[in-house]
Amino acid sequence: MENPIPWWVSQIILAFLAIFFIIFGIDLLYTAYQLNEPFSFIMTFFASNLIILISATLLFSFVYKIVRYIKKTKEKEG
């Protein structure tokens, strides 16, 4: 039985989810600079950077997979 949702639709949904977490990480980074306690600042700063880096890596991989899929289908057609 074939999956009712095409493969590239799930990749686009995951890419939008990664964009959401990048925006969340940037907001958390902005919030870190508003904190007065040094320990809280350091923990929030590194947590936000980790969220941003992981989300950006995932976004890159999802976009790369979609581009590779499009190139492969164009090669088959032409």
Helices and strands as residue ranges (DSSP letters): H 7-32, H 38-77
